[in-house]
Amino acid sequence: MRIAVLVPALAGSLALTTGLVAGPAGAQAAVPATHGAIPQHAISHHPRAGGSGNGRLSQDGGNWSGYVATGGTFTSASLSWTEPSADCGGAGGYNPMDTLVGIGGYHDQQSFPVETGVSVQCDHPNGPVYWGLFQSNSDGRQYYMDLPISPGDSFTASVTKNGGGNEYMLTLTDHTKGWTKATPVSDQLSNSSVEAVNEYDSPTYVKYGAVHFTGFSVNGKDASSFEPTALETSNLFYYVDHTSGLSGGDFSITQSPNPAQPPPSV
């Protein structure tokens, strides 16, 4: 497994807003990120005991928990969930947790996979903040800081490859607030992996308890059709993740205190 590396985000994306119902007047384009260790993953993860996905043991996911499918050509992925309430607790500093769906994050030798989702940020004095995001190698990581997000909001995120070229459409919908953000990106990918994951940019990450995902689809089918592999993080201090088995397109990720290094409040 390759180790996450720190790569500066790139500016200059063009974000298109469609169906924007709720949000501040004069909503701005996505804002470039200023922090972040971006994961790079390879297929040489080490199996470990844990949950299972369609008979596959959970594997060491580095700073990912969730599911990854490989061994095919992937042109679309979609995922739905309810955003959990985050507790920054003793995390301190820059400790984001990103819920992401995307193509190419596991195999392609790129700093930024083609992904979209929601980021919980703990480096703010008033507690956690929630931002939509997208990323690609051509745009870097970009946040939708102009759009309102609250814990308990219902989301659907999707990535779709358009035709035979290098164009992708990244779509994030907040069903609760009533907005949709659709962003076209251009990137060269092998399209040989697809992921639905929680990603942690720091080992002392936010506490959220559990999150249940539904409708994880790949190429228009339930993700279970592709026998994806469950991943569980290995580089965390205070909590450990447990990725459940996959039923159709539904699964959960739950936290428990790390017995080897419990959080300060435990």
DADA-V276465 format. One record per backbone hydrogen bond with DSSP energy under -1.0 kcal/mol. NH is the residue of the N-H (numbers start at 1). CO is the residue of the C=O. If there is no record, write none. Layout:
nh = [NH	NH]
co = [CO	CO]
This chain:
nh = [5	16	18	31	33	38	48	53	56	58	59	60	61	64	65	66	67	68	69	74	77	78	79	80	81	83	87	91	97	98	99	100	101	102	103	104	110	114	115	115	116	117	118	119	120	121	127	129	131	133	134	135	136	140	142	143	144	145	147	152	153	155	156	157	158	159	160	161	162	168	169	170	171	172	173	174	175	178	179	181	182	183	185	187	194	195	196	197	198	199	200	201	207	210	211	213	214	216	217	218	219	221	223	224	225	226	227	229	231	232	234	235	237	240	242	244	247	249	250	251	253	254	255	256	258	266]
co = [38	182	180	143	141	5	58	56	53	51	230	46	232	61	198	231	196	229	194	191	159	217	157	214	155	153	207	88	120	199	118	197	116	195	114	193	108	103	113	135	101	133	99	131	97	129	124	121	119	117	142	115	140	136	134	31	132	143	144	83	150	81	173	79	171	77	169	75	167	185	160	183	158	181	156	179	154	174	174	172	16	170	168	166	69	102	67	100	65	98	63	96	87	208	253	251	80	249	78	221	76	218	216	248	222	223	224	68	66	59	62	62	203	256	254	252	250	247	247	213	211	242	209	240	238	263]
